Amino acid sequence: MIKIGIIGLGWMGCLHAQYLGSIDGCRITALCDKNAAALQKTAEEYQAAAYTEYRDLIADPSVEAVYIVTPQKYHYEIAKAVMAAGKHMLCEKPLALNQKEIDELRVLSRGYSKKIIIDFPQRFSIATQEAVAEIKKGALGDIQFMRCNFRFSMKKHAAIHGAWVFDKTQGGGLILESSVHMWDAVRYMTGQEVESVMAVAHNNGGANFEDSFFCIANLSGGAIACVDMSGWLPENADTDKRFELIGTAGAVYLDEHKNYLSIQSERGVENNPGMFTTGMTHKDVMWHSVIAGGVKRLDEHFIRCIAKDEEPLISLEDGARACEITWSVVKSLESKKLEKVHYGS
Ligand SMILES: NC(=O)c1ccc[n+]([C@@H]2O[C@H](COP(=O)([O-])OP(=O)(O)OC[C@H]3O[C@@H](n4cnc5c(N)ncnc54)[C@H](O)[C@@H]3O)[C@@H](O)[C@H]2O)c1
C-alpha cells in the first residue's frame, strides 16, 4: 500500500485526492494546506494527518510519495525539499517559473532513485492514447504537421482556480500556465523536439498577461506545428481543445472535449474507431472526468510505476522542456522574431 501526502488542497489537490481515494494500492496518509479550515475538513474525510507547513508533511515518515499541487510559484522550493528527502514526487504543471529553477531541478533529478512524474493529463486522455497508438503503428507515416487549438473562459478559469493563475508574477500568465499542456502534446504526439518558435499575442488593454496567442514552431524532424489559444470563450461555454496531425500516409483529427476522433489512413476514414472508447460516454473520456479521464488515469499510472518499479511516462525533463518552450514564445513576442528554444542554460 503506497502512502501518499498531498500539498495544496485547492481545486486540483482535491481532484487528485478524490481519484487516489478510489485507486487500489495506495492510501492518502497526510495532507497539507496553508488554509487550516479547508485542511481540517479534507483531513477528516480521508483520516489523514494534517499539516499547515509542507516541510512537516515531507518529513512525515508515513509519506512515501508527495503530490505538489500548490500554485506554481511554490513548485520549485517544494520539489527541491521532496528530492532532498528522497521521496516519490508528482509535481503539477508548470514545473517552475524561471530557467534557474528548472536548471537546478533538472540536475537534482538526474540519477534520482525515486519516481517523478509531471502532471500532463492530456497524455492520458483516451482520445490522445488512441491517436498515439495509431501513430506508433505507422498509420500516419512520418508526421509533417500538427495543430493544437485550446480555448476556454478566463473568467470561469479564474473563478475556479483563483485570479493568481493569470498573474505573470504568480502563475506565469496564460502562456506558461496553460500552453505547457499543448507543447507537451506536440512533443509527445509527434515524437519531435520544438526547435524554434515565433508568436503573436493579444493583450487585453494593458493587463499584465496575454489573453490569446498564435505560435508557429519548427520541429526537429522537419515537421511544423502551430499552437493557438484564446481565453475569450464566454463564461458558460465548454472548454474546447482540438488537435490535428498530418503525416505522409494519413491524418488524425481529435476533439477531446467532444470525444471525437477521426483517423484517415490507408484503411480509409474511421470516425471514433473505438479502440479504447467503445461503450464510454463523453464524461468517461474527458481530461478531468471523474470516471476515467486523463488525471485519474495518470494517477493510476504513477501508483503502478511506484509499485512495480517502472519508469513513468512523463519525466521531470518533459516538464522542464514544456516550460522552456513557453519562455522562447514570450521572447519571440518581445523580439517579434523567430526564436531558438534553449533546453538548459
Ligand atoms: N495538470 C492539470 O491539468 C492542472 C489543472 C488545474 C491546475 N493545475 C495546477 O495545479 C496547481 C494548483 O492549482 P489549483 O487550481 O488547485 O489552485 P487553487 O488556488 O485552487 O489551490 C491551491 C491551494 O494551495 C494552497 N497553498 C498555497 N500555497 C501553499 C503552501 N505554500 N503550502 C501549502 N498549501 C499552499 C492554497 O491554500 C490552496 O488551497 C497549479 O500549479 C496549477 O497550475 C494543473
The ligand as an ORCA input file, in Angstrom:
! r2SCAN-3c Opt
* xyz 0 1
  N      -2.486     19.310    -14.646
  C      -3.623     19.960    -14.826
  O      -4.383     19.678    -15.733
  C      -3.964     21.068    -13.883
  C      -5.258     21.600    -13.825
  C      -5.509     22.610    -12.899
  C      -4.494     23.085    -12.083
  N      -3.232     22.561    -12.193
  C      -2.115     23.046    -11.360
  O      -2.353     22.657    -10.007
  C      -1.807     23.641     -9.128
  C      -2.896     24.097     -8.157
  O      -3.966     24.645     -8.902
  P      -5.428     24.818     -8.249
  O      -6.318     25.170     -9.364
  O      -5.756     23.650     -7.390
  O      -5.184     26.109     -7.336
  P      -6.036     26.601     -6.081
  O      -5.756     28.044     -5.929
  O      -7.466     26.134     -6.234
  O      -5.420     25.784     -4.859
  C      -4.111     25.954     -4.368
  C      -4.095     25.505     -2.903
  O      -2.748     25.518     -2.443
  C      -2.731     26.081     -1.130
  N      -1.393     26.631     -0.889
  C      -0.845     27.759     -1.422
  N       0.429     27.894     -1.019
  C       0.691     26.840     -0.213
  C       1.846     26.440      0.519
  N       2.985     27.128      0.472
  N       1.769     25.308      1.257
  C       0.622     24.596      1.300
  N      -0.500     24.928      0.642
  C      -0.475     26.042     -0.117
  C      -3.848     27.130     -1.141
  O      -4.287     27.438      0.175
  C      -4.899     26.421     -1.986
  O      -5.785     25.647     -1.184
  C      -1.269     24.762    -10.026
  O       0.110     24.602    -10.215
  C      -1.999     24.558    -11.344
  O      -1.272     25.029    -12.464
  C      -2.965     21.581    -13.061
*
